[in-house]
Amino acid sequence: MYAISLAAFVLPYFIATPLITYYYDAKGLRKYPNFTFFSVLRIGPNALSISDLRDIKDIYGHGTTCIKDRFYSETAGTHAHLADVVDKSDHARKRKVLSSAYALKNLEEWEFKVADVTGKLIKAFDPRCTGSLSPGTIPETKDLTVDYRNWTVLFAATAIANIGLSEDLGLLDEGSDQDCHVATARVSYQLVWVYDRFKTLKRVSQLISPNYQRMWKLDGDWGGIVYNRATTRLKRYMAGEELDDFFTAMMEDKNGAPQNLEWGEIVAEINIMMNAGHDTTAISLRNNLTKSLNEDEVVASYGKIKHLPYLRACIDESLRMLPPVIFGLPRRTPLEGALILDDFIAGDISVSMSATGARDCIGRSISYLEQTVLIASLVHHYEFALPSADWDPAVRETTNLSWSDATEDMEKDDRMR
């Protein structure tokens, strides 16, 4: 009876209703092609992806009638953070507060935190190193001792916690975060795109899939960790401990005046800060770096490497090939519809383009600091080898482009050592 009842629900909900919506076509979307190279591509029942650069202002410009799509509100918590706040005036208020926290001037003051975390990563790598390999030699299985993807995730989480909360999470000492990073946001992003059904899909996925049960639990566990760390940092602040970090910048401006953010807002901003940008790529930069760093320098000085053009070009190229964020930032047309370039788009439609211009990441300067110091230090300090000549790790796509789950990597031995 349970199976019959489930089938009676699933068939109309997931099959009949979408077919009726598609053929009824109340919003005139069937004229847009699916998965071709035209400038407007239909990527969902109610979503269009647009590639013509002339449409940027109509979708994302300050005078646009489009607003942030339901994607942001559906995945938001009780309080919106800068990335998912929909109201434009509220966004401007938040950005004014947070721009100072993410400003370039803070890089020099926070560099020592990234250097400290980089040193911890090297300390963890040193005892795991094997002897040098002859050119063209494939490492033996017993020498595959470092899961580089996992360690860089731990590095990024540790670095941003140090920058944001002046706290060492201990992840590099343990070598694990219990796979919390695997689930963070990914489980939501796999199911959210049909907004009207997201809450139903969430409940169904928890009922029928042990893997989704595990992912939702890990997602909740990570949220609990972030909240716990935020409250711990608040206690230190209230006790009068003066620390130079992202948290302090949210609590007060450079003159000590209170920023007057609600506590829920602060937790939300810490959450997005902790979740942002874990993808990076190790690239061989030996020739470029030897000229800039001394042989005995373990952690690269940002001042010596920040303007190295080849280092920056390799980082940018790796991000182009494997971008951390791969989906277009979705906006929603107003109920009366909108003219996007010369094409009238019906109301309440998701429209997007690849991320551009002013919609770039507000924390990119911190990300470049972390990536530059980390990659320069590791490439200067170690020689790297892949597990095999044809090593090609599986890649998962949600809103982010990232390597497959650590557990799957271990099963398939698809790891960089």
C-alpha positions in Angstrom: 0.0 0.0 0.0 2.9 2.4 0.8 4.4 1.7 -2.6 1.1 2.3 -4.4 0.5 5.5 -2.5 4.0 6.7 -3.3 3.5 5.9 -7.0 0.2 7.7 -7.1 1.9 10.8 -5.7 5.1 10.6 -7.8 3.5 10.1 -11.2 1.3 13.2 -11.4 3.7 15.4 -9.3 7.0 14.7 -11.1 5.8 13.6 -14.6 2.3 14.7 -15.5 2.5 18.2 -14.1 5.8 19.1 -15.9 4.4 17.8 -19.2 1.3 19.9 -18.9 3.3 22.9 -18.0 5.7 22.4 -21.0 3.0 21.9 -23.6 0.6 24.5 -22.3 3.5 27.0 -22.4 1.7 30.0 -20.8 4.9 32.1 -20.9 6.0 31.4 -24.4 9.3 29.6 -23.4 9.1 26.7 -25.9 10.5 29.0 -28.6 13.9 29.0 -26.8 16.2 26.1 -27.7 17.5 23.6 -25.2 21.2 22.9 -25.0 22.4 24.5 -28.2 24.7 27.4 -29.0 22.0 30.0 -29.5 22.4 33.2 -27.4 19.3 32.4 -25.3 19.1 28.9 -23.9 16.3 27.4 -21.9 17.9 25.6 -19.0 14.8 24.8 -17.0 11.0 24.9 -17.0 11.0 28.5 -16.0 14.6 29.6 -16.6 16.7 31.2 -19.4 20.4 31.5 -19.7 21.6 34.4 -21.9 25.0 34.8 -23.5 24.7 38.2 -25.3 26.9 40.6 -23.4 24.7 43.5 -24.4 22.0 42.1 -22.0 24.1 42.6 -18.9 22.6 46.0 -18.0 19.0 44.7 -18.5 19.6 41.8 -16.2 22.1 43.1 -13.6 22.3 46.8 -14.1 21.5 49.2 -11.3 18.4 50.4 -13.1 17.1 46.9 -14.0 13.5 45.9 -13.0 14.8 42.4 -12.4 15.4 41.3 -8.8 17.3 38.4 -7.3 15.7 35.1 -8.1 13.9 32.8 -5.7 17.1 30.7 -5.6 18.4 33.0 -3.0 15.4 33.2 -0.7 14.7 29.4 -1.0 18.2 28.6 0.3 18.5 31.4 2.8 18.3 31.0 6.5 16.4 33.0 9.0 18.5 36.1 8.2 19.8 37.0 4.8 23.6 37.5 4.2 25.1 39.8 1.5 25.0 37.1 -1.2 21.3 36.2 -0.8 19.7 39.4 0.4 17.0 40.4 -2.2 16.0 43.9 -1.1 18.2 46.4 -2.9 18.3 49.0 -0.1 19.1 46.2 2.4 21.9 45.0 0.1 23.4 48.5 -0.1 23.4 48.8 3.7 25.1 45.4 4.1 27.6 46.1 1.4 28.6 49.4 3.0 29.4 47.6 6.3 31.1 44.6 4.7 33.2 46.4 2.1 35.5 47.6 4.8 35.9 44.1 6.2 36.8 42.7 2.8 38.9 45.7 1.8 42.4 45.3 0.2 44.0 47.3 3.0 43.3 44.4 5.4 45.4 42.0 3.4 48.7 43.1 4.8 47.3 43.0 8.4 45.9 39.5 7.8 48.7 38.0 5.9 50.3 36.6 9.0 47.2 34.5 9.6 47.4 32.9 6.1 51.2 32.4 6.6 50.5 30.6 9.9 47.9 28.3 8.4 50.2 27.6 5.4 53.0 26.6 7.8 50.6 24.2 9.5 49.8 22.6 6.2 53.5 22.2 5.4 54.1 20.7 8.8 51.4 18.2 8.0 52.8 17.4 4.6 56.5 17.0 5.6 56.2 13.6 7.4 54.0 12.3 4.6 56.6 13.0 1.9 58.4 10.2 0.0 61.7 10.2 -1.7 62.2 12.0 -5.0 61.0 10.2 -8.2 63.0 9.9 -11.4 61.3 11.8 -14.3 58.4 9.8 -15.7 58.2 7.5 -12.8 54.8 6.6 -11.5 54.5 6.6 -7.6 53.9 3.2 -6.0 50.5 2.7 -4.2 52.1 2.8 -0.8 53.5 6.2 -1.5 50.1 7.8 -2.3 50.0 9.5 1.1 48.5 12.9 0.5 44.9 13.6 -0.6 45.6 17.1 -1.9 42.0 18.0 -2.6 41.0 17.2 1.0 43.9 19.1 2.5 43.3 22.3 0.5 39.7 22.2 1.7 40.9 22.0 5.2 43.4 24.8 4.6 40.8 27.1 3.1 38.4 26.5 6.0 41.1 27.0 8.6 42.4 30.1 6.9 39.1 31.8 6.7 38.2 30.9 10.3 41.5 32.5 11.4 40.8 35.6 9.3 37.2 35.9 10.2 37.1 34.7 13.8 40.7 34.6 15.1 40.2 30.9 15.8 42.1 27.8 14.8 39.6 25.1 14.0 42.3 22.4 14.4 41.4 20.8 11.0 45.0 20.7 9.8 46.1 19.0 13.0 43.3 16.3 12.7 43.5 16.1 8.9 39.7 15.9 8.6 36.5 17.8 9.1 34.4 14.7 9.3 33.3 15.3 5.7 31.2 18.4 6.6 32.6 20.2 3.6 31.2 17.5 1.4 27.6 18.4 2.3 27.9 22.1 2.8 25.2 23.7 0.6 25.7 21.0 -2.1 22.7 19.0 -1.1 20.4 22.1 -1.3 21.8 23.1 -4.7 21.1 19.6 -6.2 17.4 20.0 -5.5 16.5 23.7 -5.3 16.1 24.6 -9.0 12.4 23.8 -9.2 11.5 26.2 -6.5 7.9 25.3 -5.9 8.9 21.7 -5.2 12.1 22.3 -3.2 10.6 21.7 0.2 8.8 18.6 -1.0 11.9 17.2 -2.7 13.9 17.8 0.5 11.4 15.8 2.6 11.2 13.0 0.0 15.0 12.8 -0.4 15.3 12.3 3.4 12.7 9.5 3.3 14.0 7.4 0.4 17.7 8.0 0.2 20.3 7.1 2.9 22.9 9.2 1.1 20.6 12.3 1.2 19.9 11.6 4.8 23.6 11.7 5.5 24.1 14.8 3.4 21.3 16.7 5.1 22.7 15.7 8.5 26.2 16.9 7.6 24.8 20.1 6.2 23.0 20.7 9.6 26.1 19.7 11.5 28.2 22.3 9.6 25.6 25.0 10.3 25.8 24.1 14.0 29.6 24.4 13.9 29.4 27.8 12.3 26.9 29.0 14.9 28.9 27.7 17.8 32.1 29.4 16.5 30.2 32.6 16.1 28.8 32.6 19.6 32.3 31.7 21.0 33.8 34.7 19.1 31.0 36.9 20.5 31.9 35.9 24.1 35.5 36.9 23.5 34.4 40.2 22.0 32.0 41.0 24.9 34.8 40.1 27.3 36.9 42.9 25.8 39.4 40.9 23.9 40.7 43.1 21.1 41.3 41.1 17.9 41.8 42.3 14.4 39.5 40.1 12.2 36.3 40.0 10.1 34.1 39.7 13.2 35.4 42.9 14.7 34.8 44.7 11.4 31.2 43.6 11.5 30.7 44.8 15.1 32.3 48.2 14.7 33.8 50.5 12.1 37.4 51.7 12.1 36.5 54.5 14.5 35.0 52.1 17.0 31.4 53.1 16.3 28.9 50.1 16.4 27.7 48.8 13.0 24.3 47.8 14.5 23.9 44.5 12.6 21.4 42.1 14.1 23.0 39.0 15.6 21.2 36.8 13.0 22.8 38.9 10.3 26.2 38.5 11.8 25.8 34.7 11.9 24.6 34.7 8.3 27.6 36.7 7.1 30.0 34.4 9.1 28.2 31.4 7.5 28.7 32.6 3.9 32.3 33.7 4.7 33.1 30.2 6.0 31.4 28.5 3.0 32.9 30.6 0.3 35.6 29.5 -2.1 37.3 26.2 -1.3 38.4 25.4 -4.9 42.0 25.9 -5.9 44.5 24.2 -8.1 48.2 23.3 -7.5 50.2 24.1 -10.6 53.9 23.8 -11.2 55.4 27.3 -11.0 59.0 26.3 -10.0 60.9 28.5 -12.5 59.0 31.6 -11.8 59.3 31.3 -8.0 63.0 30.4 -7.7 63.9 33.9 -8.7 61.7 35.5 -6.0 62.1 33.2 -3.0 65.1 32.2 -1.0 65.9 28.4 -0.8 65.2 28.4 3.0 61.9 30.3 2.9 59.2 27.8 4.0 56.2 30.1 3.7 56.2 32.6 0.8 56.0 36.3 1.6 52.9 37.8 -0.1 54.9 41.0 -0.8 57.4 39.0 -2.8 54.9 37.0 -4.9 51.7 39.1 -5.3 52.9 40.7 -8.5 54.4 37.7 -10.2 52.6 37.6 -13.5 53.0 33.9 -14.2 51.8 32.9 -10.8 48.7 35.0 -11.1 48.1 33.9 -14.7 48.2 30.2 -13.6 45.8 30.8 -10.8 43.4 32.7 -13.1 43.7 30.0 -15.8 42.9 27.3 -13.3 39.9 29.2 -12.1 38.8 29.6 -15.8 39.1 25.9 -16.4 37.6 24.8 -13.1 35.7 27.8 -11.7 34.5 27.5 -8.1 31.1 29.0 -9.1 29.7 27.9 -12.5 26.1 28.9 -12.5 24.7 32.2 -13.7 23.6 34.5 -10.9 19.8 34.2 -11.4 17.5 37.2 -11.5 13.7 37.2 -11.9 11.7 39.3 -14.3 9.0 41.5 -12.7 5.4 40.2 -12.9 4.7 42.5 -15.9 7.6 41.1 -17.8 10.8 42.9 -19.0 12.5 43.9 -22.2 15.9 42.3 -22.2 17.7 43.9 -25.2 15.2 43.5 -28.0 13.4 40.4 -26.5 10.3 40.7 -24.3 10.5 38.1 -21.5 7.4 37.2 -19.6 7.0 37.9 -15.9 8.3 35.7 -13.1 11.0 34.1 -15.3 14.5 33.3 -14.1 17.1 34.9 -16.3 20.9 34.7 -15.9 24.3 35.2 -17.4 27.8 34.1 -16.4 29.1 36.2 -13.4 30.3 39.6 -14.6 31.5 43.0 -13.5 30.2 44.4 -10.3 28.7 41.1 -9.3 32.1 39.6 -8.7 32.9 38.1 -5.4 33.4 40.7 -2.6 35.9 38.4 -0.9 38.1 37.8 -4.0 41.1 39.7 -2.5 41.2 37.4 0.5 40.8 34.4 -1.8 43.8 35.5 -4.0 45.9 36.1 -0.8 45.2 32.5 0.3 45.7 30.9 -3.1 48.9 32.9 -3.9 50.7 32.2 -0.6 49.6 28.6 -0.5 50.5 27.6 -4.0 53.8 29.6 -4.1 54.9 28.0 -0.8 54.0 24.4 -1.7 55.5 24.6 -5.2 58.6 26.1 -3.8 58.9 23.5 -1.1 57.8 20.3 -2.8 57.9 18.3 -6.0 54.5 16.9 -7.0 53.6 13.7 -8.8 50.2 12.3 -9.9 49.1 8.8 -9.1 49.2 7.8 -12.7 49.8 9.3 -16.2 46.1 9.2 -17.0 44.9 10.5 -13.6 41.7 12.4 -14.2 39.6 13.0 -11.1 35.8 13.0 -11.4 34.2 16.5 -11.1 30.8 17.2 -9.6 28.6 20.1 -10.8 26.1 21.9 -8.6 26.4 25.7 -8.2 30.1 24.9 -7.7 32.5 22.9 -9.7 34.4 20.6 -7.3 36.0 17.2 -7.1 33.9 14.3 -6.2 33.3 13.2 -2.6 36.3 12.3 -0.5 34.8 8.8 0.2 34.3 8.2 -3.5 37.9 9.4 -4.2 39.3 6.9 -1.7 37.2 4.0 -3.2 38.4 4.8 -6.7 41.9 5.9 -5.7 41.3 9.1 -7.7 43.5 11.2 -5.5 46.4 13.6 -6.0 49.3 12.6 -3.7 
